[in-house]
Amino acid sequence: MRTQTRRSLFVLAATLIITTLGGCTNKPMPPAPQGASEEQFNLLYSEIFALRDQLGRQAAAGSEARNGVVMLEPVGGPGGYPFRAVCPEGWFITGFHGRAGSMLDSIGPICSPIEQIVSPPSGAMADQLWLTRAGGREGDPYIRTCPAGTAVVGIQGGYGQLLDSVTGVCGPIGGAEETTEEPEVAEGTGQAPTVTRRVREARRTRLEHIGGSGGDQYDRSCPEGYIGAGLSGAGGFMVDRLALHCAPQP
């Protein structure tokens, strides 16, 4: 009986590996083989699912590394089902959509082509791609989009074991900067300023806050010369974990 059980478990494991690695993860969990305990089956299934996720992350990381994409440090807890939503090549994140209340229930990126970000058409952007959102179905729907000529370059908010909130930070493509002049007084002279210091800073815009007010604060920004190009993390009934992917500016 033990040999038969092990053989059944092995056949099931092979079937599950083929199924999960093939991306068919929406199918219901098959019944446990005869002679196998529910605990044995659940443990085996979770281990195979974890293997699928690990292989998927490694493949995605290898592909993104070749294209110069960097993933910022994730925020959130260890739970949830992994997800990855990345804009097509030449497209970048210009907003977010999803649902939220006192917590961040779900989130998905809104992508726009680089040509329309650099040279915005009159009125609303003509081309937008709304990638599938991760998380649950509770909360109120939201849409946040960057001002014309800008794209997402960072995210801020609060988190614990789940994501409490997120705020998108938008910046101009190409690192466009504004130059202002500030008077600089020589120390200890008490005299009127004789030197004018030129201050250059990138124009950045914080989008309207999404979610609640709890959790530890986080602030993740793309490296200089990079723009948001995708999201990854984990979700279930809510968003458990979130990371911003940044790609080099064209």
Secondary structure, DSSP 8 states (H G I E B T S, - for coil): -HHHHHHHHHHHHHHHHHHHHTT-TTS------TT--HHHHHHHHHHHHHHHHHHHHHHHHHHHHHTT-EE---EE-S-SEEEEEE--TTEEEEEEEEEESSSEEEEEEEEEEHHHHHS--SSS-S--EE---EE-S-SEEEEEE--TTEEEEEEEEEESSSB-EEEEEEEETT--EEEEEEEE--TTT-----EEEEEEEE--EE---EE-S-SEEEEEE--TTEEEEEEEEEESSSEEEEEEEEEE--
